[in-house]
Amino acid sequence: MIDRYLRDIVNLLLYGGAFIGLCAACITAFTFELIGNVEYNLDYIMLVGIATAALYGAHRVIGLHKLAHVTTNDRYSVIRKYKYHIWIYSALWVVLSFWLFIPHASWEFILWLIPGGSIALSYVIPMMSGGRRLRDLGWIKIIMIGWSWAWLTAFLPAYYFSHQPLHLAILMGIARMLFIIAITIPFEIRDMSIDQSVGLQNMPTRFGLKRSIRWGIVLCIMNILVAGFLSMHYINAAYVITMMLICIFIVWILKKSALIRDDYFFSGVTDGTMIMTIVTYGLIQWLI
């Protein structure tokens, strides 16, 4: 009985948007922590987290009708079971997002949000011809996802809010984009058969499973190199140590992603690397 209730709670956290919202808030806070002004930007950190919860909650149920033929997947069984709950939570996240947006409301801020926010919205809302979403474009979507997350959780915090030099903000954005794409590849591997069933060609089906995993490893190596450069010139050594440890863990995830079917591994552990990053950074700073 307790195990069933605990699983229900975990499912609602994962598929109702709360967990991915926490992940987004943590990775945004990580950027501000590297710069040294987290406490002055808690409102934006919360806005990114709650807006992400709203988008991903809605993403779970929008377009669900296209997957009516998928009847043996546990993840979609859970989403169908909690469909109306998820809609309610998504509506709540939207209201909270607007409330947090109001203090920042200005045409300047809106214009700065557009390069990343428009992509995030198009991933969930059918904004393209034929009622398609960014989610329906195949493998190219992971590059767009990486760009969106990098813009909203790294570039804007560094450049717009913290007034860091443009080249530093760009480097932080590149590092974040590499990180996000690397942790998105396991989801591409998870969704291979489902995407193929609706005529989508994702990264593993386009380039092959082994090559996709190798690309993920290359992205991790590049991330460490960028982190090393930033640590030597702008940020402390704890940053590159953190990214080395997290990237090693991501490589393990990449190699296991073709062997594991439990969605807790993907929606929980893989997305959870965003929380692990700021926690690891804090521990390393304390140790050194």
Secondary structure by P-SEA (a helix, b strand, c coil): caaaaaaaaaaaaaaaaaaaaaaaaaaaaaaaaaaccccccaaaaaaaaaaaaaaaaaaacccccccccccccaaaaaaaaaaaaaaaaaaaaaaaaaaaacccccaaaaaaacccaaaaaaaccccccccccccccccaaaaaaaaaaaaacccccccccccccaaaaaaaaaaaaaaaaaaaaaaaaaaaaaaaaaccccccccccaaaaaaaaaaaaaaaaaaaaaaaaccccaaaaaaaaaaaaaaaaaaaacccccccccccccccaaaaaaaaaaaaaaaac
